[in-house]
Amino acid sequence: MGLRTRANLGAWEPNVRRVSLLPNILTLGNAFCGLLALAKAIDALAFSAGNAAVFYDKLEVACWLVFAGMVFDAVDGKVARMTGGASEFGAQLDSFSDALTFGCVPPLLVKVLIEHDGALHGYAGNPRLHFLAAAAFALMAILRLARFNLENEPEEKAHQSFKGLPTPAAAGAVVSMLLFYLAMRRPELQVDEGRPTPLGRLLALVPDIHVDLPAWYLPGLALALPLIGFLMVSRVPYAHVASRLSKRGSFFALVWVVFAAFVLFAAPVPALFVAFNGFVVWGVVRWLFTRKKRVAVPEPDDTFTSSLR
């Protein structure tokens, strides 16, 4: 048994030595952002001590750390292909990091927020149900990543679309809803250099929105977790946005990226909310429309076909 183990290690060690350093460091940066986001969520509960400002500040940082993890996740694969450092080890490490940052962190942030703010708005809920909703999202993300590892193909054509909602997009949808809630709870923070941001001006038109909206927003967040989790393990096709934007010769893609960067800079919270949740909804709508169109196509008449023969 010992000789067999050493033989296996001998076959495994050369593969480990060939692991490229830079892309895997970027992948670990994704996992580090996830761990730090969890730490910030714990700090939000541990150190707020009745100070709501501290709680919201730390939870907001945790949300932005998830988006920072997305940047690492988007870059590591490109760097691996550019440097010739793509490997099976890197692919597995990427999935583990995604499971942490995009699978576990977002639903736990939702649970932390609901448990803290629910009582403030008359929504007691049920902690067990909140946990089940968070667990459903996390487990579906893990299942989705495991299936992706088995079905993934190296050809470029296989990376133009996804079967099911990608985990980063699912995490982005959830976290952008959290950021939108935090912006509504503390509209006074929507100030840049002493002037209201575009979102701050919008919230000033409805000054009572931070009082009325959370009454139904929090249970809506809890309900969204299993629904988005189901989309991750579904067969609903979703476009691979990064691959399509990075196609050579795509001039209009560059125009769209520049325009999106302007919008993101001007109003990051509503831009992320619309972009990620719009992506989730658009995939479902397009799938339903395509499916309805296929059903509407009439089947060929067997009698007519036989007469042509």
C-alpha positions, 0 to 999 in steps of 0.5 A, spaced: 500 500 500 505 504 501 509 503 495 502 504 491 501 511 494 509 513 493 508 511 485 501 515 485 505 521 488 511 520 483 506 520 477 502 526 481 508 531 483 511 532 475 504 535 474 504 539 480 511 542 478 508 544 471 503 549 475 503 556 472 504 561 478 501 567 475 494 565 473 493 560 479 495 566 484 490 570 480 485 564 482 487 564 489 486 572 489 478 570 488 478 565 493 481 571 498 476 576 496 471 571 498 474 569 505 475 576 506 468 578 505 466 572 510 470 576 515 467 582 513 460 579 514 462 576 521 465 583 523 459 587 521 455 582 526 460 582 532 462 590 532 456 593 530 454 593 537 447 597 535 451 602 531 447 601 524 452 605 520 458 600 522 454 594 520 452 597 513 459 599 512 462 593 513 456 589 509 457 594 503 465 592 503 463 585 503 459 586 497 464 589 493 469 584 495 465 579 491 465 583 485 473 584 486 473 576 486 469 576 479 475 581 476 480 575 478 476 570 476 475 573 469 482 575 468 485 568 471 483 564 465 485 569 460 492 570 463 493 562 463 491 561 456 496 567 454 502 564 458 500 557 456 499 556 463 492 552 463 492 546 466 487 541 470 490 543 476 488 551 475 481 548 472 479 545 479 482 551 483 478 555 479 472 551 481 473 551 488 474 558 488 468 560 485 464 555 490 467 559 495 466 566 493 460 566 488 457 560 491 457 560 499 458 568 500 452 571 497 447 567 500 450 568 507 451 575 506 443 575 505 442 571 511 446 576 515 442 582 512 435 579 514 437 577 521 439 584 522 434 588 519 428 583 519 426 585 526 427 593 524 421 592 519 417 588 522 419 582 518 421 576 523 421 570 518 424 564 520 432 563 521 431 556 519 428 558 512 433 563 511 438 558 512 435 553 507 434 558 502 441 560 503 443 553 503 439 551 496 443 557 493 450 554 495 449 547 494 446 549 487 452 553 485 456 547 487 452 542 483 453 547 477 460 547 478 461 540 478 457 539 472 461 544 468 467 540 470 465 534 467 462 537 461 467 542 459 470 542 453 477 545 451 474 547 444 473 555 443 466 553 440 464 550 447 465 557 451 460 561 447 455 559 451 453 556 458 448 551 460 445 554 466 446 560 469 453 561 471 455 562 478 459 569 477 452 572 474 448 568 479 452 571 485 452 578 481 445 578 481 444 577 489 450 581 491 447 587 486 440 586 490 444 587 497 448 593 494 441 596 492 438 595 499 444 598 502 443 604 498 436 605 500 437 604 507 442 609 507 441 614 501 445 620 505 452 616 503 450 617 496 454 623 496 461 624 492 465 630 493 459 634 497 454 633 491 449 627 490 451 622 486 446 620 480 443 615 485 442 620 490 439 625 486 434 619 484 433 617 492 432 624 494 425 624 489 422 619 494 425 620 501 421 615 504 423 609 500 428 607 505 422 606 510 417 603 505 421 598 501 425 594 505 418 591 508 417 587 502 424 587 499 427 582 505 423 576 504 424 577 496 431 577 497 430 570 501 425 567 495 430 569 490 436 565 493 433 558 491 430 561 484 436 563 482 440 557 485 435 553 480 437 557 474 444 555 475 443 547 475 437 548 469 439 547 462 437 554 460 442 557 455 446 563 457 451 567 453 458 567 455 459 575 455 466 575 456 468 570 450 463 574 445 466 581 447 473 579 447 472 576 439 477 579 435 475 585 430 469 586 434 469 594 434 462 595 436 464 590 442 469 596 444 464 601 443 459 597 448 465 596 453 466 604 453 459 606 454 458 601 460 464 603 463 461 610 463 455 608 466 458 604 471 462 610 473 456 614 474 452 610 477 455 603 479 450 600 484 444 601 479 448 599 473 450 593 476 443 591 479 440 592 472 446 589 468 446 582 472 439 582 474 437 583 467 442 578 464 438 573 469 431 575 466 433 576 459 436 568 459 429 566 461 425 570 457 429 568 451 429 561 452 421 561 453 421 565 447 425 560 443 421 554 446 415 557 444 417 558 437 419 551 436 413 548 439 409 553 434 413 550 428 408 544 425 410 537 424 411 535 417 405 531 414 407 524 413 402 523 407 405 528 403 412 526 405 411 519 402 408 521 396 414 525 394 418 519 395 
